[in-house]
Amino acid sequence: MVTQQSRAGSRSIESLGPRIKLYTPDFAADPYAEYERMRAGRRTLAPVELAPGVPATLVVAYHTAIRILNDPERFPADPRVWQKSLPTDHPLRPMLEWRPNPLRTAGKEHARYREVLNHALAVVDLHAVREHTIRVAAELINRFCGAGKAELIEDYITPVVITVLNETVGCPPRIGVRLRPAFAAMFEGVNTDEVNAQVAAGLFELIESKRRHPGRDIASRLVHECDGLSDEERMSQLVTIYSACIEPVRNLIANTMRRMLTDPRYRPDPTQYTPPVRDAVKETLANDPPMANLCNSYPRQPVLIDGVWLPADQPVLVSMAACTTDPAIVGTRGWTDNNSHLAFGSGPHACPPIARQMSEQLAVEAIAQFFDALPETELAVPASQVPWRPGPFHRAPAAVPVTFPPTPPLTVTARPVSRK
């Protein structure tokens, strides 16, 4: 129990000012200016709202984030007590509610599901991911290359990510076509009950399909090599894989392509060195991470950190975007070639290494293939008019319209590209 004496010299999170609404269009338009204001007076924590009436604490300092992410005893990831305060149809539930998977559990439960997930992911062949991405990218480019224009999110980025992920998981097209709108709705926080039902129905069908027709893929491993799991638990591991790949990788590609279309350093110029796509992806991960605010934890009792009391059973989110642009870390020069960013998290809940490699591989190949085929691509609108999607968790443009000289279709072959 926290006594008045134990609070001497410290403050509550509520005392740090009005809560910043992370879900508004104004926040989405310029979050980095807001992060800078949150850090005023060397503060490391900020009171925020994830949705109307849903309070949380946002961690905006790198070293504080590292301490929290590596302290699962005081900052467990299990949201079951907190989510009792949310209506069953609340739009945040599909993203944050408890599931029997490594992202939403703590202690022995977490260790068990983490081991299962790592075993299932071990089947991933990065060479196959590369070849799938090259083929799918060419097929998609051929649909619009003759038109001289495209909207990158819907015409290219989303379908390349989902198609390659489905192939890697082992999900046949007849199921994948139903899962795509369901996961899209989950990330946007709409139709909560319907979304959960659609996701579950599609993934249970996939599990049953793999039970009859196994292959060399993630879903087959979950069904045939992970003993002791119920189908509900298998389904939840698949939800983790899909949710951790679709939204983050799609945003990573979109943010990187936007960066390359607006930063003169990445425009092809025969008179000077043009950084490769892989450098652009790494720069985006460090400076504009695709999931800006996440890595949720839920203290079971009031916790004192950096002189501030955080209440029990209220979300604590790490702002990967704020922390990896923290002046205490990057100084005045900005982040250059440092892989210590938090885009993949840190500590026991960090993204598994093979999943990180797969995400980067998919992003690099998709971007490289596009610009190799259509090097004269330009934004169809001024950069300031590219809209940002509002939402408390992601950092992503709502649309990236582009133009380019009409180009003949590509020959669909798995070939290396020149700009990796």
BELVENPE-V675227 format. One record per pair of residues at least 24 apart in sequence whose C-alpha atoms are under 7 Angstrom apart, sorted by the first residue. I is the first residue (numbers start at 1). GAP is how many residues later the second one is. D is the distance in Angstrom with one decimal. If there is no record, write none. Layout:
I&GAP&D, I&GAP&D
This chain:
10&297&4.9, 10&298&5.6, 11&296&6.5, 11&297&4.9, 11&298&6.0, 12&296&5.3, 12&297&4.6, 12&298&6.5, 13&34&6.0, 13&295&6.0, 13&296&6.0, 13&297&5.9, 14&33&6.5, 16&30&6.9, 16&31&6.9, 19&28&4.8, 19&29&4.3, 19&30&6.0, 20&27&6.5, 20&28&4.4, 20&29&6.0, 21&27&5.8, 21&28&4.8, 21&29&6.6, 22&26&6.7, 22&27&6.1, 22&28&5.7, 22&369&6.5, 22&370&4.6, 23&27&6.3, 23&28&6.3, 23&367&5.6, 23&368&4.3, 23&369&4.7, 24&366&5.7, 24&367&6.8, 25&365&5.0, 28&360&5.9, 28&361&6.5, 28&362&5.0, 29&359&6.0, 35&25&6.9, 35&287&5.8, 50&342&5.6, 56&258&6.0, 56&259&4.9, 56&260&5.8, 57&258&6.4, 57&259&4.7, 57&260&6.1, 58&258&6.0, 58&259&4.9, 58&260&5.8, 58&261&6.3, 59&258&6.1, 59&259&4.7, 59&260&5.7, 60&258&6.9, 60&259&5.6, 60&262&5.1, 60&263&5.1, 61&261&6.9, 61&262&4.8, 61&265&6.0, 62&261&4.3, 62&262&6.3, 62&264&6.3, 65&253&6.2, 66&280&6.9, 69&277&5.9, 69&278&5.4, 70&276&7.0, 70&277&4.6, 70&278&6.8, 74&225&5.8, 75&222&5.3, 75&223&5.8, 75&224&4.9, 76&30&5.7, 76&221&5.3, 76&222&5.7, 76&223&6.2, 77&26&6.9, 77&27&5.4, 77&28&5.6, 77&29&5.8, 77&219&6.2, 77&220&4.3, 77&221&5.9, 78&26&5.0, 78&27&4.6, 78&28&5.9, 78&219&7.0, 78&220&6.6, 79&25&6.7, 79&219&6.2, 81&232&6.4, 82&231&5.1, 82&232&6.2, 89&103&5.5, 89&104&6.2, 90&102&6.7, 91&98&4.4, 91&99&5.6, 91&101&5.7, 92&97&5.9, 94&92&5.9, 94&98&6.4, 94&102&6.7, 95&91&6.6, 95&92&6.8, 99&137&6.3, 100&133&5.8, 100&136&6.1, 101&135&5.9, 101&136&5.6, 101&139&7.0, 103&246&6.5, 116&110&6.5, 117&120&6.7, 118&234&7.0, 120&98&5.2, 120&101&5.3, 120&102&5.8, 121&97&6.0, 121&233&6.9, 123&94&6.2, 123&95&6.4, 124&44&6.9, 126&232&6.3, 129&233&6.8, 130&231&6.6, 130&232&6.6, 130&235&6.6, 131&283&5.5, 132&32&6.1, 133&27&7.0, 133&31&6.1, 133&229&6.3, 133&232&6.4, 133&233&6.2, 134&231&6.5, 134&232&6.9, 134&235&6.7, 134&280&5.6, 135&277&6.0, 135&278&6.2, 135&279&5.8, 136&24&6.1, 137&229&6.1, 137&232&6.6, 138&272&6.4, 138&274&5.7, 139&273&6.6, 142&267&4.9, 142&268&6.2, 145&261&5.8, 145&262&5.3, 145&263&6.7, 145&264&6.6, 146&260&4.5, 146&261&5.1, 146&262&6.0, 147&259&5.7, 148&255&5.6, 148&256&4.9, 148&257&5.2, 148&258&4.2, 149&253&5.6, 149&254&4.2, 149&255&6.0, 150&251&5.9, 150&252&5.5, 150&253&6.6, 151&248&6.6, 151&249&5.5, 151&250&4.2, 151&251&6.2, 152&248&5.4, 152&249&6.2, 153&101&6.9, 153&246&5.9, 153&247&6.3, 157&93&6.1, 157&96&6.9, 158&92&6.0, 161&85&6.4, 161&89&6.4, 162&84&6.4, 168&49&6.0, 168&50&6.8, 169&48&5.5, 169&49&4.7, 169&50&5.5, 170&47&5.2, 170&48&6.5, 170&49&6.0, 171&35&6.4, 175&27&6.0, 178&24&6.9, 200&35&6.9, 203&32&5.9, 204&31&6.4, 245&114&6.9, 248&42&5.3, 248&43&5.9, 249&110&6.0, 249&114&6.7, 251&39&4.9, 251&144&7.0, 251&145&5.3, 252&37&7.0, 252&38&5.1, 253&110&5.5, 253&114&6.8, 254&142&6.9, 254&143&6.9, 255&29&6.8, 255&141&6.3, 256&24&6.2, 256&25&5.8, 256&28&5.8, 257&110&6.9, 261&117&6.3, 261&118&6.6, 262&121&6.8, 276&143&5.3, 276&144&5.3, 277&87&6.1, 277&91&6.2, 277&142&6.0, 277&143&5.2, 278&86&5.8, 278&142&5.7, 281&83&6.9, 285&58&5.7, 286&38&6.1, 286&49&6.8, 286&55&5.3, 286&57&6.8, 287&34&6.8, 287&37&6.6, 287&38&6.3, 287&48&6.9, 288&33&6.1, 289&31&6.8, 289&32&5.8, 289&54&5.5, 289&106&6.9, 290&104&5.9, 290&105&5.1, 290&106&6.5, 291&102&5.8, 291&103&4.3, 291&104&5.8, 292&27&5.7, 292&28&5.3, 292&29&4.8, 292&101&5.7, 292&102&5.2, 292&103&5.5, 293&24&6.2, 293&25&5.6, 293&26&4.2, 293&27&5.9, 293&28&7.0, 293&99&6.7, 293&100&4.7, 293&101&6.8, 294&24&5.5, 294&25&6.5, 294&99&5.9, 295&50&6.8, 364&56&6.8, 368&49&6.7, 368&51&5.9, 368&52&6.2, 369&48&6.7, 372&45&7.0, 374&30&6.8, 376&28&5.7, 377&25&6.5, 377&26&5.7, 377&27&4.5, 378&24&5.5, 378&25&5.5, 378&26&6.4, 379&24&6.3
